[in-house]
Amino acid sequence: MSQFPRNFSLQKLARSGSSRRFSTSSFRSRPSTVNPSNGSSKRPRTFFAVGMAGLATVTAYTAGTIYPFPPLALLYPVPAPPPPTDPTSPEYISHVDRIEREITSLPLLNSLRSQPDADEWYESRPYEKFPAERRPNHLTAGALRGPGRLAALPLCRAKYDETESYVFIHLGRGLCGHDGIIHGGLLATLLDETMARTAIMNLPERIGVTATLNISYRAPTKADQFVVMKIRLLDVQGRKANVAARVEDMKGTLLVEATGMFVQPRYAHLLNSVAITQVLGEPPVKRGEDLDAAKK
């Protein structure tokens, strides 16, 4: 029969045995994450969020209607009433007269008139002498004339040496592609004509046609406003003239940039260049030259 060691005791055996057993007291319950209300407490918060979102939407819509944000006004413009079409109606005559008064007294135009070199510039109205029988078959001198389109003739302020010019034009809503935004093709047409004018005035026979026209649109051009086309002669090489242009609104915002080359046809000497320059707006006789002519 085996003997227990002398230092062995039943108490130690009990302590060693009990240390190997797991105590149930070590497993303590953790707080439950399950919502006993089964989500019903979230409903008031949801209703509050929906109500606040609806209130914000109504407020934003009301504020946008009274004070429209510019990009939204461009994307969702308010439809404009159609312009008068009867040339004999008081509305038609009043509209044209108003645009005519405004274009001749624009602040930028008046500023140019007060510059120290003002006597080196002259003013003309292109298409003013365009024959009446030819107007119905001409785009900018006939078909596009009238309220809502090109209500007034362009006003050109050019240097006597024909190296620079400012052409003021009013653009109506009838010239839009997207409602409220002037059609890019219409701007290209007007640039082609105003740039060609400077080129033709510098070509030997005063006649030229468009060879190239490069256009970069920088910003949307809004309707129902005046714009200025700033034209500058780059160079003349024989029968070729290179011209640059900028289109700006009356605040100085750049809308379009363009360059073009205009070529004098080989048969130009057979055409009536005097009639062409009269249509484009020829320069008047300078005051000094007029006095010299009177003395002779």
BELWO-V971483 format. One record per run of one state. SS is the DSSP state (alpha for helix, beta for strand, coil for the rest). FROM is the first residue (numbers start at 1). LEN is the number of residues. Records with the same first field share a line. If there is no record, write none. Layout:
SS->FROM-LEN / FROM-LEN
This chain:
coil->1-9 / 20-4 / 27-13 / 67-3 / 76-14 / 104-3 / 114-4 / 125-7 / 136-3 / 144-1 / 146-4 / 151-4 / 160-4 / 172-1 / 177-4 / 183-1 / 203-6 / 218-4 / 223-2 / 238-2 / 250-4 / 264-4 / 271-2 / 281-6 / 296-1
alpha->10-10 / 24-3 / 40-27 / 70-6 / 90-14 / 107-7 / 118-3 / 132-4 / 139-5 / 173-3 / 184-19 / 268-3 / 273-8 / 287-9
beta->121-4 / 145-1 / 150-1 / 155-5 / 164-8 / 176-1 / 181-2 / 209-9 / 222-1 / 225-13 / 240-10 / 254-10
